[in-house]
Amino acid sequence: MTIDASKIATFRKQHQSDEPFVIPNPWDAGSARMLEGLGFQALATTSSGFAMTMGRRDYGVTRDQALAHGDLIARSVDIPVTADLENGFGLTPQDAAETIRLATETALCGGSIEDSTGDKAKPVIEDDVLAVERISAAVEAIHHAGRDFVLTARAEAFLYGIGEIDKIIARLNAFADAGADILYAPGLPDLDAVRTVCSSVSKPVNVLIIGELTKHSVEEFANAGAARLSIGGGLAWRAYATLADASAMLSTGKFDCLATDRDSAKTIGQSLL
């Protein structure tokens, strides 16, 4: 398919600003349209949020489903969209390459490949050579596609509580050397860790805002060197939590939860125009 090259160029440029940009994560076309209408300049899909729309847990969707979802989100808005492509839906370099090849045939401006395994006993690829070969293969797939595509490489160890910052930095730098455009280590524990990672790598860094990091401002992340701030499944799970709370009230025979704030309803409606 043909994609507007200027949209991808805009997405690349967004990572070069002195101030990081917030890239929220919609879970369907409606939430994507709403976020665009509220003024956000780029979006990223969320694997956990999308999986929930299908009644599944995170990592419970197929490659075809994830790509179709990313394409739908990207076609629903006029701003750049990058996709959470999990581990490329397989552990080999060929798996990563095929996932990225297929992604370049969609309306997506970019996508991410992570080093998770799906194995609780060994949740992250331990073989450094294999981890880097997967990113190299993804980069090669982009070159063969004949169109630009912003590749984010993710080192997941901190999410599983097994991260050592020196090893994370070494892997991220290896990903950068392999050709990744954006580096991402979700689960960084605090602002000092963000600062250390950002100052130790050669490519722009995406920071996932969870846990302790929710206490900090965009300005603080700018001072720490972050280029992009993502929410992951945070917005989706907040929406689902609201649904759960409202449903619990309905189950008691009360309907207070249905009293919608008029201003909020108006904002939602206007954002979809």
FENTA-V738750 format. One record per residue. N is the residue number from 1. RES is the residue in one letter. NEAR is the number of other ideal C-beta (glycine too) atoms within 12 Angstrom. Layout:
n=N res=RES near=NEAR
n=N res=RES near=NEAR
This chain:
n=1 res=M near=15
n=2 res=T near=11
n=3 res=I near=28
n=4 res=D near=19
n=5 res=A near=16
n=6 res=S near=15
n=7 res=K near=31
n=8 res=I near=32
n=9 res=A near=20
n=10 res=T near=24
n=11 res=F near=39
n=12 res=R near=28
n=13 res=K near=19
n=14 res=Q near=34
n=15 res=H near=34
n=16 res=Q near=18
n=17 res=S near=21
n=18 res=D near=16
n=19 res=E near=22
n=20 res=P near=34
n=21 res=F near=32
n=22 res=V near=32
n=23 res=I near=47
n=24 res=P near=38
n=25 res=N near=43
n=26 res=P near=45
n=27 res=W near=39
n=28 res=D near=28
n=29 res=A near=26
n=30 res=G near=22
n=31 res=S near=36
n=32 res=A near=42
n=33 res=R near=27
n=34 res=M near=30
n=35 res=L near=37
n=36 res=E near=29
n=37 res=G near=24
n=38 res=L near=24
n=39 res=G near=16
n=40 res=F near=30
n=41 res=Q near=28
n=42 res=A near=44
n=43 res=L near=49
n=44 res=A near=53
n=45 res=T near=53
n=46 res=T near=45
n=47 res=S near=40
n=48 res=S near=32
n=49 res=G near=37
n=50 res=F near=40
n=51 res=A near=28
n=52 res=M near=28
n=53 res=T near=29
n=54 res=M near=21
n=55 res=G near=10
n=56 res=R near=17
n=57 res=R near=15
n=58 res=D near=27
n=59 res=Y near=28
n=60 res=G near=19
n=61 res=V near=31
n=62 res=T near=21
n=63 res=R near=29
n=64 res=D near=18
n=65 res=Q near=25
n=66 res=A near=39
n=67 res=L near=33
n=68 res=A near=25
n=69 res=H near=39
n=70 res=G near=48
n=71 res=D near=29
n=72 res=L near=29
n=73 res=I near=44
n=74 res=A near=39
n=75 res=R near=23
n=76 res=S near=26
n=77 res=V near=36
n=78 res=D near=22
n=79 res=I near=34
n=80 res=P near=40
n=81 res=V near=45
n=82 res=T near=45
n=83 res=A near=48
n=84 res=D near=50
n=85 res=L near=49
n=86 res=E near=39
n=87 res=N near=38
n=88 res=G near=43
n=89 res=F near=34
n=90 res=G near=26
n=91 res=L near=28
n=92 res=T near=22
n=93 res=P near=29
n=94 res=Q near=21
n=95 res=D near=28
n=96 res=A near=44
n=97 res=A near=31
n=98 res=E near=28
n=99 res=T near=41
n=100 res=I near=48
n=101 res=R near=30
n=102 res=L near=32
n=103 res=A near=46
n=104 res=T near=37
n=105 res=E near=27
n=106 res=T near=35
n=107 res=A near=35
n=108 res=L near=46
n=109 res=C near=48
n=110 res=G near=48
n=111 res=G near=53
n=112 res=S near=51
n=113 res=I near=54
n=114 res=E near=47
n=115 res=D near=46
n=116 res=S near=36
n=117 res=T near=28
n=118 res=G near=25
n=119 res=D near=14
n=120 res=K near=11
n=121 res=A near=10
n=122 res=K near=17
n=123 res=P near=24
n=124 res=V near=35
n=125 res=I near=36
n=126 res=E near=21
n=127 res=D near=18
n=128 res=D near=23
n=129 res=V near=15
n=130 res=L near=27
n=131 res=A near=39
n=132 res=V near=30
n=133 res=E near=28
n=134 res=R near=46
n=135 res=I near=45
n=136 res=S near=29
n=137 res=A near=33
n=138 res=A near=48
n=139 res=V near=32
n=140 res=E near=24
n=141 res=A near=33
n=142 res=I near=35
n=143 res=H near=19
n=144 res=H near=17
n=145 res=A near=26
n=146 res=G near=14
n=147 res=R near=27
n=148 res=D near=24
n=149 res=F near=47
n=150 res=V near=46
n=151 res=L near=50
n=152 res=T near=48
n=153 res=A near=48
n=154 res=R near=47
n=155 res=A near=49
n=156 res=E near=37
n=157 res=A near=33
n=158 res=F near=37
n=159 res=L near=27
n=160 res=Y near=26
n=161 res=G near=13
n=162 res=I near=22
n=163 res=G near=28
n=164 res=E near=19
n=165 res=I near=28
n=166 res=D near=16
n=167 res=K near=23
n=168 res=I near=39
n=169 res=I near=31
n=170 res=A near=24
n=171 res=R near=41
n=172 res=L near=45
n=173 res=N near=26
n=174 res=A near=30
n=175 res=F near=42
n=176 res=A near=30
n=177 res=D near=20
n=178 res=A near=32
n=179 res=G near=30
n=180 res=A near=43
n=181 res=D near=38
n=182 res=I near=43
n=183 res=L near=46
n=184 res=Y near=50
n=185 res=A near=45
n=186 res=P near=46
n=187 res=G near=33
n=188 res=L near=41
n=189 res=P near=26
n=190 res=D near=23
n=191 res=L near=27
n=192 res=D near=19
n=193 res=A near=32
n=194 res=V near=42
n=195 res=R near=26
n=196 res=T near=25
n=197 res=V near=43
n=198 res=C near=34
n=199 res=S near=18
n=200 res=S near=25
n=201 res=V near=33
n=202 res=S near=22
n=203 res=K near=33
n=204 res=P near=36
n=205 res=V near=44
n=206 res=N near=48
n=207 res=V near=46
n=208 res=L near=42
n=209 res=I near=33
n=210 res=I near=26
n=211 res=G near=22
n=212 res=E near=19
n=213 res=L near=32
n=214 res=T near=19
n=215 res=K near=12
n=216 res=H near=26
n=217 res=S near=18
n=218 res=V near=22
n=219 res=E near=14
n=220 res=E near=24
n=221 res=F near=34
n=222 res=A near=25
n=223 res=N near=19
n=224 res=A near=29
n=225 res=G near=31
n=226 res=A near=43
n=227 res=A near=38
n=228 res=R near=45
n=229 res=L near=43
n=230 res=S near=40
n=231 res=I near=35
n=232 res=G near=37
n=233 res=G near=33
n=234 res=G near=29
n=235 res=L near=34
n=236 res=A near=33
n=237 res=W near=22
n=238 res=R near=21
n=239 res=A near=28
n=240 res=Y near=23
n=241 res=A near=16
n=242 res=T near=17
n=243 res=L near=16
n=244 res=A near=16
n=245 res=D near=17
n=246 res=A near=20
n=247 res=S near=16
n=248 res=A near=15
n=249 res=M near=17
n=250 res=L near=15
n=251 res=S near=12
n=252 res=T near=12
n=253 res=G near=9
n=254 res=K near=14
n=255 res=F near=13
n=256 res=D near=13
n=257 res=C near=19
n=258 res=L near=12
n=259 res=A near=12
n=260 res=T near=16
n=261 res=D near=11
n=262 res=R near=10
n=263 res=D near=10
n=264 res=S near=15
n=265 res=A near=15
n=266 res=K near=14
n=267 res=T near=18
n=268 res=I near=21
n=269 res=G near=16
n=270 res=Q near=16
n=271 res=S near=22
n=272 res=L near=20
n=273 res=L near=12
